[in-house]
Amino acid sequence: MSQIAINEPVEIQPDAELPSATTVALVQLALACGGFGIGTGEFAIMGLLPNVAETFSVTTPQAGYVISAYALGVVIGAPVIAVLAAKMARRTLLLTLMLVFAAGNILSAVAPTFESFTFLRFVTGLPHGAYFGVAALVAASMVPVYRRARAVGRVMLGLTVATLLGTPLTTFFGQSLDWQVAFWSVGIVGLLTVALIWIYVPKDRVSEEASFLRELGAFRRPQVWLTLGIAAVGYGGMFAMFSYIASTTTEVAMLPESAVPIMLVLFGVGMNAGNFIGSWLADKSLLGTIGGSLVYNIVVLTTFSLTAANPYMLGLSVFLVGCGFAAGPALQTRLMDVAADAQTLAAASNHSAFNIANAIGAWLGGLVIAWGYGFAATGYVGAALSFLGLFVFAASFRLERRGRSQQQGASA
């Protein structure tokens, strides 16, 4: 199998060394398959909590601890793995991460106690962020610079398709047959991904300068922190709304429970549309896509709160909020640019930031509901978070312009 220097910074790879379009497509398919498995495993549990609670004789809120355990695994695993695996070839790292993910899901399906199940969900979450970060770097390194965001978007397509197909299907069969079926299925997808990566992803060589100290250097760069801050703060609004969409559907729009899956599908369709459009826009204007999406989120999340009582407007708003995922490929690509030679840690940390956004959004949304403002008010929470994200974006943009001015001055 030929070797490709996909461990080198993606910005400097000449187009002449790029692989064929067929090779690129097969690599993207293999990496997206892993994203599909991860996305399905992450979200399917949300619809199976009552079944899990019944099996282990705990309450549904107690069963919710497994979601927190998985999210904690993502937040911790992404930076730790990126640093510890600095000297590992990316293809080897992808194979290892997906093997751990597959094993974690299969063992989750046969966990004998609630405590062991919760621990296994934590372990299964560890490869999540590192996988997406490394997969994005590999995909971006195999295409011309002006197509990087679209390559990243195709890898993330596995995640967005999971919200549209994987999660509803595994939830349905998990409820109809046994919730363990969902985790067996995700484990099998993980093993399939291992096979696809083994066959299609070219071997790469590790840079001689690679080290865990160099990766840690990413956190010495202000732009890395600012970009992660944009993700952690500015995009918590999507999760503030989505965490309580079922109750908003039944208690605000007064729709039957059967309408909840429809809302989930609309959100999934929106995420796929946003991923496609956002990756295309990011290749045209990276900062413009990030800043524009924050303004967009303020508008659509405010509209969600104002019109949630209308079933038709609720469905439209849910779709439009899902489209806010357009920022995903842009933020991932932005981290590649600002991280310089410490791209693995920065790219992996992007998913830690989004899981922090998930936690912040769900927590603040819950507070507003507890204070008596109702489920529809979660949209206002999301709009406020996006507004705060604009300030972080403004700081990043200002620092970017200052750096360019200094470079121009030095050149002159």
C-alpha positions in Angstrom: 0.0 0.0 0.0 1.4 3.4 -1.0 2.4 5.9 1.6 1.1 9.5 1.6 2.5 12.2 3.9 -0.9 13.0 5.5 0.8 13.8 8.7 2.3 17.0 7.2 0.4 20.3 7.6 -2.4 20.4 5.1 -1.8 23.9 4.0 1.5 23.2 2.3 0.8 20.0 0.4 1.1 20.6 -3.3 -1.8 19.5 -5.5 0.6 17.4 -7.6 1.0 15.0 -4.7 -2.7 14.6 -4.1 -4.2 11.1 -4.6 -6.8 10.3 -7.2 -10.5 11.3 -6.8 -11.5 7.7 -6.4 -9.0 7.2 -3.6 -10.2 10.4 -1.9 -13.8 9.3 -2.2 -13.1 5.9 -0.6 -11.2 7.4 2.2 -13.9 9.9 2.9 -16.5 7.1 2.9 -14.5 5.0 5.4 -14.0 8.0 7.7 -17.7 9.0 7.4 -18.7 5.4 8.3 -17.0 5.9 11.6 -18.8 9.2 12.1 -22.1 7.5 11.5 -21.4 4.9 14.2 -20.2 7.5 16.7 -23.2 9.8 16.0 -25.7 6.9 16.3 -24.1 5.6 19.5 -24.1 9.1 21.1 -27.7 10.0 20.4 -29.6 6.7 20.4 -29.3 6.3 24.1 -31.4 9.4 24.6 -34.5 7.6 23.3 -33.7 4.4 25.2 -33.2 5.8 28.7 -36.5 4.4 30.1 -35.6 1.0 28.8 -32.1 1.2 30.3 -33.6 2.4 33.6 -36.0 -0.6 33.7 -33.3 -3.1 33.0 -31.0 -1.9 35.8 -33.9 -0.9 38.2 -32.9 2.8 38.4 -35.0 5.9 37.7 -34.9 7.5 34.3 -33.0 10.6 35.7 -30.4 8.3 37.2 -30.1 6.5 33.8 -29.3 9.9 32.4 -25.9 9.7 34.1 -24.7 7.5 31.3 -25.2 10.4 28.8 -23.1 12.6 31.1 -20.5 9.8 31.4 -20.1 9.6 27.6 -19.8 13.4 27.3 -17.2 13.5 30.0 -15.3 10.8 28.1 -15.4 13.0 25.0 -14.1 16.1 26.8 -11.3 14.3 28.5 -10.4 11.8 25.8 -9.9 14.3 22.9 -7.0 16.3 24.2 -5.4 13.5 26.2 -5.3 11.0 23.3 -4.1 13.7 20.9 -1.1 14.4 23.1 -0.3 10.9 24.0 -0.6 9.7 20.4 1.6 12.5 19.0 4.2 10.0 17.7 1.6 7.6 16.3 0.8 7.4 12.6 -2.7 8.8 11.9 -3.9 5.7 10.1 -2.8 3.6 13.1 -4.4 6.0 15.5 -7.7 5.9 13.6 -7.7 2.1 13.7 -7.0 2.0 17.4 -9.7 4.6 18.2 -12.3 2.8 16.3 -11.4 -0.6 17.8 -11.9 1.0 21.3 -15.2 2.5 20.2 -16.4 -0.8 18.8 -15.4 -2.8 21.9 -16.9 -0.2 24.2 -20.3 -0.5 22.5 -20.3 -4.3 22.3 -19.3 -4.5 26.0 -22.0 -2.0 26.8 -24.6 -4.3 25.4 -23.6 -7.1 27.8 -22.8 -4.9 30.9 -24.1 -6.8 34.0 -24.7 -3.8 36.2 -25.6 -0.1 35.9 -22.2 0.9 37.3 -20.3 -1.1 34.7 -22.6 0.2 32.0 -21.9 3.8 33.0 -18.2 3.2 33.1 -18.2 1.6 29.7 -20.1 4.6 28.3 -17.3 6.8 29.6 -14.7 4.6 28.0 -16.6 4.6 24.7 -16.7 8.4 24.7 -12.9 8.7 24.9 -12.1 8.1 21.2 -15.0 10.4 20.0 -13.2 13.7 19.7 -9.8 12.4 18.7 -11.4 10.3 15.9 -13.2 13.2 14.3 -10.2 15.5 14.7 -7.7 13.1 13.1 -10.3 12.0 10.5 -10.8 15.7 9.5 -7.0 16.2 9.2 -6.6 13.1 7.0 -9.5 14.1 4.8 -8.3 17.7 4.4 -4.7 16.7 3.7 -5.8 14.7 0.6 -7.5 17.5 -1.3 -6.5 21.0 -2.6 -6.5 23.7 0.0 -9.5 25.4 -1.4 -11.6 22.2 -0.9 -10.5 21.4 2.7 -13.8 22.5 4.4 -15.8 20.4 1.9 -13.6 17.4 2.7 -14.2 17.9 6.4 -17.9 18.3 5.8 -18.0 14.9 4.0 -16.4 13.2 7.1 -19.0 15.0 9.3 -21.7 13.8 7.0 -21.6 10.5 8.8 -22.5 12.3 12.0 -25.3 14.3 10.5 -26.8 11.3 8.6 -26.7 9.4 12.0 -29.1 12.0 13.4 -31.4 11.5 10.4 -31.3 7.7 10.0 -29.0 5.9 12.5 -30.5 7.3 15.7 -34.2 6.8 14.7 -33.6 3.3 13.4 -31.6 2.1 16.4 -34.1 3.7 18.8 -37.0 2.0 17.1 -35.4 -1.5 17.1 -34.0 -0.9 20.6 -37.5 -0.1 21.9 -39.2 -2.9 19.8 -36.7 -5.7 20.6 -34.2 -4.9 23.3 -32.1 -1.7 24.0 -28.9 -3.8 23.8 -29.6 -4.3 20.1 -28.7 -0.6 19.6 -25.2 -1.0 21.1 -24.6 -4.3 19.2 -25.5 -2.5 16.0 -23.2 0.4 16.7 -20.4 -1.9 17.7 -20.7 -3.7 14.3 -20.6 -0.4 12.5 -17.4 0.3 14.4 -15.8 -3.0 13.3 -16.9 -2.2 9.7 -15.2 1.1 9.9 -12.0 -0.6 11.1 -12.1 -2.8 8.0 -12.7 0.2 5.7 -9.9 2.2 7.2 -7.6 -0.7 7.0 -8.4 -1.2 3.3 -8.7 2.3 2.0 -6.8 4.8 4.1 -3.2 5.0 2.9 -0.3 4.5 5.3 1.3 7.7 6.5 4.6 8.6 8.0 5.0 10.4 11.3 6.8 13.7 11.1 10.2 13.5 12.8 9.4 16.7 14.7 6.2 15.3 16.1 6.0 15.1 20.0 3.6 15.6 22.8 5.2 18.9 23.7 4.6 20.2 20.1 1.0 19.2 20.4 0.7 20.9 23.7 2.0 24.0 22.0 -1.5 24.4 20.5 -2.7 25.7 23.8 -0.1 28.5 23.7 -1.9 30.1 20.8 -4.6 32.6 21.6 -6.5 31.9 18.4 -6.9 28.2 19.3 -8.5 29.2 22.6 -10.7 31.8 20.9 -11.9 29.3 18.3 -12.7 26.7 20.9 -14.5 29.4 22.9 -16.7 30.3 19.9 -17.7 26.6 19.7 -18.2 26.2 23.4 -20.2 29.4 24.0 -21.7 30.4 20.7 -23.2 27.1 19.7 -24.6 26.0 23.1 -27.9 27.5 21.9 -28.6 24.6 19.5 -28.4 22.2 22.4 -30.4 24.4 24.7 -33.3 24.1 22.3 -32.7 20.5 21.2 -32.4 19.0 24.7 -36.0 19.9 25.4 -37.6 19.6 22.0 -39.8 16.7 23.0 -41.5 18.6 25.8 -41.7 21.7 23.6 -43.5 19.7 21.0 -46.1 18.1 23.4 -46.6 20.9 26.0 -46.1 24.1 24.0 -47.3 23.2 20.4 -49.8 20.7 22.0 -48.9 18.0 19.5 -49.1 14.2 20.3 -46.0 12.3 21.2 -46.0 10.7 17.7 -44.9 14.2 16.4 -41.7 14.1 18.4 -39.9 11.7 15.9 -41.0 14.1 13.1 -39.3 17.0 14.8 -36.2 14.9 15.3 -36.2 14.1 11.6 -36.6 17.7 10.7 -33.7 18.6 12.9 -31.6 15.9 11.2 -32.5 17.1 7.7 -31.5 20.6 8.8 -28.1 19.4 10.1 -27.4 17.6 6.8 -28.4 20.7 4.8 -26.3 22.9 7.1 -23.3 20.6 6.8 -23.5 20.7 3.0 -24.0 24.4 2.7 -21.7 25.4 5.5 -18.7 23.4 4.2 -19.2 25.0 0.7 -19.4 28.5 2.2 -16.4 27.9 4.5 -14.2 27.2 1.5 -15.3 30.6 0.2 -14.9 32.5 3.4 -14.0 30.8 6.6 -14.4 33.6 9.1 -17.4 34.9 7.2 -19.2 31.5 7.6 -18.4 31.4 11.4 -19.5 34.9 12.1 -22.5 34.7 9.8 -23.7 31.5 11.4 -23.7 33.1 14.8 -25.9 35.9 13.6 -28.1 33.3 11.8 -28.5 31.4 15.1 -29.6 34.5 17.0 -32.4 35.0 14.5 -33.7 31.5 14.1 -33.5 30.7 17.9 -35.4 33.8 18.7 -38.0 32.9 16.1 -38.2 29.4 17.7 -39.2 31.0 21.0 -41.7 33.4 19.5 -43.5 30.8 17.3 -43.1 27.5 19.2 -46.9 27.3 20.0 -47.6 27.1 16.2 -47.0 23.5 15.1 -46.0 24.5 11.6 -43.7 27.2 12.7 -42.2 24.9 15.3 -41.3 22.4 12.6 -39.8 25.1 10.4 -37.8 26.6 13.3 -36.5 23.1 14.3 -35.3 22.6 10.7 -33.6 26.0 10.6 -31.9 25.6 13.9 -30.5 22.3 12.7 -29.1 24.2 9.7 -26.9 26.0 12.2 -24.6 23.0 12.1 -23.2 24.9 9.1 -20.5 26.2 11.4 -19.1 22.7 12.2 -16.8 22.2 9.2 -15.8 25.9 9.3 -14.7 25.7 13.0 -12.9 22.4 12.4 -11.0 23.9 9.4 -10.3 27.1 11.3 -8.6 25.1 14.0 -6.3 23.5 11.4 -5.2 27.0 10.3 -4.5 28.5 13.7 -2.9 25.4 15.3 0.1 25.5 13.0 2.2 22.4 13.7 -0.1 21.2 16.6 -3.1 20.3 14.5 -4.0 17.0 16.1 -4.7 18.4 19.5 -6.5 21.4 18.3 -8.7 19.5 15.8 -9.6 16.9 18.4 -10.4 19.5 21.0 -13.1 20.9 18.7 -15.4 18.1 19.7 -14.6 18.6 23.4 -15.7 22.2 22.9 -19.0 21.2 21.3 -19.7 18.8 24.2 -19.1 21.6 26.6 -21.6 23.6 24.5 -24.0 20.7 24.9 -23.6 20.8 28.7 -23.9 24.6 28.9 -26.9 24.7 26.7 -28.8 21.9 28.4 -28.0 23.3 31.8 -29.0 26.9 31.1 -32.1 25.7 29.3 -33.1 23.6 32.3 -32.6 26.6 34.6 -34.9 28.8 32.6 -37.5 26.1 32.6 -37.2 25.6 36.3 -37.6 29.4 36.8 -41.0 29.1 35.2 -40.4 30.7 31.8 -41.5 27.5 29.9 -39.9 25.2 27.3 -40.2 27.7 24.5 -37.8 30.1 26.3 -34.9 27.8 25.6 -34.7 29.5 22.2 -34.0 32.8 24.0 -31.2 31.1 25.9 -29.7 29.9 22.7 -29.9 33.3 21.1 -28.2 34.8 24.1 -25.4 32.3 23.9 -24.9 33.0 20.2 -24.8 36.7 21.0 -22.0 36.0 23.6 -20.3 33.9 21.0 -20.2 37.0 18.7 -18.0 38.8 21.2 -15.6 35.9 21.2 -15.6 35.8 17.4 -15.0 39.6 17.4 -11.9 39.2 19.6 -10.6 36.4 17.3 -11.3 38.5 14.2 -9.6 41.6 15.7 -6.5 39.5 16.6 -6.4 38.1 13.1 -6.4 41.6 11.6 -3.7 42.8 14.0 -1.5 39.8 13.1 -2.0 40.5 9.3 -1.2 44.2 9.8 2.0 43.3 11.7 3.0 40.8 8.9 2.4 43.5 6.2 4.4 46.0 8.2 7.3 43.6 8.6 7.3 42.8 4.9 7.2 46.5 4.0 
